[in-house]
């Protein structure tokens, strides 16, 4: 969780999010869907669904009450990382597991005493050291670090290593498309380019970060999307930076600002102060599409860059917020106090049409993703690989379901594919 709160509170919040154990899922037949889905079942264990073979894989079976596995995270080449936070002699330990294909049980590649896992994000490409090497950037927190830090776990499929890169409070990051560098936003004060192989900051970008969370490295080239403090020192300018210069795509934003590149790098979607969703040309800043409603809390690009799914509330705008501010840092989200009903909508970029779908109550794990969606949208897919379906977790009281909805159609209802509290689609 990327918040300025104590490591102990982070641990308590994560543990409080997690449900009591119920029975494991039984194997069954699933509809014809693309790719794979990894998820945390209602019993706290890790499962995956392979739709081509209509089968379910059970990756873990040892979850204990109150100590479930966490945050399944796919890599672009089909590896699956997942995590567990457990107490040992009253001290937190984070275990990191990696499955090579998302079907076989993962092996524990790291265990960190007094470290609390908050988030993880695979490099989009293999590292250069040895064949089949891939870096996993795990955001941790600890009392000794007095904040957040990245532990870089290098999966060499047999000889795994890890190291700490740097610390920050808060700390957000984005991988370069070739996986050799990362764009960091730390302490609401610095914007740095970090070189992974040399373990060094190679560039510090000009400007002080404004009111935003996660930066975005273009998925196709070396353009850096950030929010910098405006000339009045109160507003935020959404800006694209390159080695050749700087271009403001939207200036004077009140904040908090959230933004995301389209997968093809041609567009940027953004919201300002949880208002409407705007899509702009990534070169000119011209608005090419806009939602017809405000109160947009999260948004996710389809893999083909033609659609963008967004979440609003069942209740009117301004009655709920995920961003309570203390100074320049976010405090514990208001969703910890009550769970809202939310609804999906999908905006088509070409014609501006909006399709709306029914309300649902998110699980606490889904709300965690929503609160930090601008980071999760870079690492976790709610869209199917063919840009047709969306997966989300719904709390129905005694049980939670992973629902799938065909967002290419109107007047359609979702269908459940499993009992579970958090699920993500594979990249392929």
Secondary structure, DSSP 8 states (H G I E B T S, - for coil): --SSS-HHHHHHHHHHT--------------S-SSEEEEEETTS-EEEEETTTTEEEE-----BTTB-EEEEEE-TTS-EEEEEEEEETTEEEEEEEEESSSSS--EEEEEEET-EEEEEEE-SS--SSSTT-EEEEEEEEETTTTEEEEEEEEE-SSS-EEEEEEEESSEEEEE-TTSSEEEEEETTTEEEEEETTTTEEEEE-SS-B-SBS--EE-SSSS-EEEEEE-TTSSSEEEEEEETTEEEEEEEEE-S-EEEEE-TTSSEEEEEETT---EEEETTT--EEEE-S-S---EEEE-TTSSEEEEEEESS-TTS--S--EETTEE-S-GGGT---EEEEEEEETTT--EEEEEEEEB-HHHHHHHHTHHHHTTT-B-B-TTSSEEEEEEE-SS-EEEEEEETTSSS---EEEEEEEEEEE---
